[in-house]
Amino acid sequence: MLKREPFQIEVFTIIMLVGFQRIAGTTIIAEDGPVGEIEDLFFHLETWSVQYVVVNTGSWLSSRKVLLRPNLLSQPDWEQQQVSISLTRQQVRKSPGVETQPPASRQMEHQTAERYKVPFYWGPAGSALAGGGPSGFPLEARLPLEDRQPSDAASESENVLRSAHEMKNYTLEATDGTIGHLEDWIVDTQAWVIRYGVVDTKNWLPARKVLVHAPWIKSTSWSEATATVNLLREEVKGAPRFEPDAPIDRDYEERLFGYYGRESYWVYV
């Protein structure tokens, strides 16, 4: 009679909640070879879902930046920092460029440059003007203070796409004052949704980082490079500390939502 070996279950750990700074630089591998690296994520401000992955193709396509839908990507291999895509290099070549779906900030830059008759900093004549404003936008071409807020509100309402790369440096305002700045984003790479903003509070809480659930951010201003969260500073002060080198597990998330007394997002997932 054959002796049966004890039944064993192999456990595979899939990291789903990953920082944007770790995602940036990940190599995209098409069916017939590499095509470039992830440079940015464009997400929907109302749903926080990633609409496009921005890929810098490097010398292969003269550094052209193309937009890829995240549902085309496989689960990334973070050890090798690469992710495969169900397209050929030729199909990637035909993918739309960044200029076809710019984030709201780029559209506002375009409108402002048109209004003040100055070159676009991203165009052929713009390199000498770069620096000084959000994303390097020239200070000379920014809207005057009295015009800035109405213009921003109108422009931002027309396009809710945002750049993860740009917004990760925004100052974060609580309902009663400044908290700190957004240092990174935590992305669910299975659903491709931005779950959290990483807040560096060192300006008023020495060496402390905390997470805020992305939907708690209620408004943003491109011209001021700020985001406003629907929380009090004292609430954030006592929130569970975030350790960048530690994985974000469900126990930590439950403590975070429990502390704030908010309903968890996974109830609806």
C-alpha positions in Angstrom: 0.0 0.0 0.0 1.4 3.4 -1.0 2.0 5.9 1.7 0.4 9.2 1.0 2.3 12.4 1.7 0.4 14.9 3.9 -1.7 17.3 1.8 0.0 20.7 1.5 -1.3 24.0 0.5 1.0 26.5 -1.2 0.4 30.0 -0.2 1.1 32.8 -2.6 1.3 36.4 -1.4 0.2 39.0 -3.9 1.1 42.6 -3.1 -1.9 44.7 -4.2 -1.4 47.9 -2.3 1.8 49.5 -3.7 3.2 53.0 -3.5 3.3 55.1 -6.7 7.0 55.8 -6.2 7.6 52.1 -6.5 5.3 51.7 -9.5 7.2 54.5 -11.4 10.1 53.1 -13.3 8.5 49.7 -13.7 9.4 48.2 -17.1 6.5 47.3 -19.5 7.1 44.1 -21.4 5.0 43.6 -24.6 4.5 40.2 -26.2 7.6 40.7 -28.3 9.9 42.7 -26.1 10.1 45.7 -23.7 8.5 49.0 -24.7 9.4 51.4 -21.9 8.8 52.4 -18.2 5.9 53.6 -16.3 6.3 57.3 -15.7 2.9 58.5 -14.4 -0.7 57.5 -13.7 -3.7 59.5 -14.8 -6.7 58.9 -12.5 -10.3 60.1 -12.2 -10.7 62.6 -9.4 -14.2 61.5 -8.5 -13.7 57.7 -8.5 -9.9 57.6 -7.9 -9.7 54.9 -10.6 -6.6 54.8 -12.7 -7.7 55.5 -16.3 -4.3 55.5 -18.0 -0.8 54.3 -17.3 1.7 56.8 -18.9 4.6 54.9 -20.4 7.8 56.6 -21.5 9.1 54.6 -24.4 12.6 56.0 -24.3 14.8 55.9 -27.4 12.6 53.1 -29.0 9.9 55.7 -30.0 12.0 58.9 -29.6 10.9 59.2 -26.0 7.2 59.4 -26.9 4.9 59.0 -24.0 1.9 56.7 -24.7 -1.3 55.9 -22.7 -2.2 52.4 -21.9 -5.3 51.2 -20.2 -4.4 49.4 -16.9 -6.7 46.4 -17.7 -4.1 45.5 -20.3 -1.5 44.9 -17.7 -0.8 41.7 -15.8 -0.2 41.6 -12.1 3.3 43.3 -11.7 6.3 41.4 -10.6 7.7 43.7 -8.0 10.8 41.7 -7.4 11.9 42.2 -11.0 10.0 45.5 -11.3 8.4 44.6 -14.5 4.9 43.9 -15.8 3.8 42.2 -19.0 1.1 43.6 -21.3 -1.1 41.8 -23.8 0.0 43.9 -26.8 2.7 43.8 -29.3 5.3 46.5 -29.7 3.6 47.6 -33.0 0.2 47.9 -31.1 2.0 50.0 -28.4 3.4 52.2 -31.2 -0.2 52.9 -32.4 -1.4 53.8 -28.8 -2.5 57.3 -28.2 0.0 59.8 -26.8 -0.3 61.9 -23.7 -1.5 64.9 -25.6 -4.8 63.1 -26.4 -5.9 62.8 -22.8 -4.0 65.4 -20.7 -4.7 65.8 -17.0 -6.6 68.9 -15.9 -3.4 70.8 -15.0 -2.1 70.5 -18.6 -5.4 71.9 -20.0 -5.3 74.8 -17.6 -1.7 75.5 -18.6 -2.9 75.6 -22.2 -5.7 77.9 -21.5 -3.6 80.3 -19.4 -0.8 80.3 -22.0 -3.4 81.2 -24.7 -4.8 84.0 -22.6 -1.4 85.6 -21.9 0.1 84.8 -25.3 3.1 83.0 -24.0 4.7 79.8 -25.3 3.7 76.4 -23.8 6.6 75.2 -21.6 6.2 71.7 -23.0 6.5 72.9 -26.6 9.5 73.6 -28.8 9.9 77.2 -27.6 9.0 76.5 -24.0 12.1 75.0 -22.5 13.6 78.4 -21.7 10.5 79.4 -19.7 10.3 76.3 -17.6 10.4 76.8 -13.8 8.6 78.7 -11.2 5.0 77.4 -11.2 3.3 74.0 -10.8 4.9 71.4 -12.9 7.5 74.0 -14.1 4.8 76.4 -15.5 6.4 79.9 -15.9 5.4 82.4 -13.3 4.9 85.1 -15.9 2.0 83.2 -17.4 0.1 82.3 -14.2 -3.3 83.8 -13.6 -3.5 86.9 -11.4 -4.9 86.2 -7.9 -8.3 87.8 -8.6 -8.9 85.6 -11.6 -7.3 82.4 -10.4 -10.0 80.6 -8.4 -12.9 81.1 -10.9 -10.7 80.0 -13.8 -9.4 76.9 -11.9 -12.9 75.9 -10.9 -14.2 76.1 -14.4 -11.3 74.3 -16.0 -11.1 71.6 -13.4 -14.8 70.8 -13.8 -14.3 70.1 -17.5 -11.7 67.4 -17.0 -11.3 65.3 -13.9 -8.2 63.5 -14.9 -5.3 64.1 -12.5 -1.6 63.2 -12.6 -0.3 61.1 -9.7 3.2 62.4 -10.3 2.1 66.0 -10.0 -0.3 65.7 -7.1 2.0 63.7 -4.9 3.7 67.0 -4.0 0.5 68.9 -3.1 0.1 70.6 0.3 -2.7 68.9 2.2 -5.1 71.1 4.0 -7.4 69.9 6.8 -10.7 71.6 7.6 -8.8 73.6 10.3 -5.4 74.2 8.8 -2.4 72.6 7.0 -1.6 69.0 7.7 1.6 68.4 5.6 2.1 67.4 2.1 1.2 64.4 -0.1 4.4 62.3 -0.4 3.1 59.3 -2.3 0.0 57.5 -3.4 -1.0 53.9 -2.4 -2.4 52.1 -5.5 -4.5 48.9 -5.5 -2.8 47.3 -8.5 -5.4 44.6 -8.8 -8.3 47.0 -9.2 -6.1 49.9 -10.3 -7.6 52.3 -7.9 -5.8 54.8 -5.7 -6.7 53.9 -2.2 -4.7 56.2 0.0 -2.6 59.3 0.0 0.6 59.2 2.1 0.8 62.3 4.2 4.2 63.5 5.5 3.3 65.6 8.6 6.9 66.5 9.6 6.1 70.2 9.4 4.0 69.9 12.6 4.3 66.2 13.7 8.0 65.4 13.6 8.9 62.4 11.4 5.4 61.0 11.2 3.6 59.6 8.2 -0.1 58.7 8.0 -2.6 57.6 5.4 -5.8 59.3 4.3 -8.3 57.4 2.3 -8.3 59.1 -1.2 -12.1 59.8 -1.3 -11.7 61.8 1.8 -9.9 64.4 -0.3 -12.8 66.7 -1.3 -11.2 69.4 -3.4 -7.9 70.3 -5.2 -6.4 73.5 -6.6 -3.8 73.2 -9.4 -2.8 76.9 -9.2 -2.2 76.6 -5.4 -0.9 73.0 -5.6 -3.1 72.1 -2.6 -5.7 69.4 -1.8 -8.2 69.6 1.0 -9.2 66.6 3.1 -12.4 66.3 5.1 -10.7 65.8 8.4 -9.5 67.8 11.4 -5.8 68.1 12.2 -6.3 66.5 15.6 -7.9 63.5 14.0 -4.9 63.1 11.7 -2.5 63.6 14.7 -3.8 60.5 16.4 -4.1 58.2 13.3 -2.3 54.9 13.1 1.3 55.6 12.0 2.2 54.5 8.5 5.5 52.7 8.0 6.6 52.8 4.3 8.6 49.6 4.6 5.8 47.6 6.1 3.1 46.0 4.0 -0.4 47.4 4.3 -2.6 44.5 5.4 -6.3 44.3 6.2 -5.6 44.5 9.9 -3.9 47.9 9.5 -6.8 49.1 7.2 -9.4 48.0 9.7 -7.6 49.9 12.5 -7.3 53.0 10.2 -11.0 53.0 9.3 -12.0 52.1 12.8 -10.0 55.0 14.3 -11.8 57.5 12.0 -15.1 55.8 12.4 -15.6 55.6 8.7 -17.1 52.8 6.6 -14.5 50.7 4.8 -14.2 50.7 1.1 -14.0 46.9 0.8 -17.6 46.6 1.9 -18.5 47.6 -1.6 -15.7 45.7 -3.4 
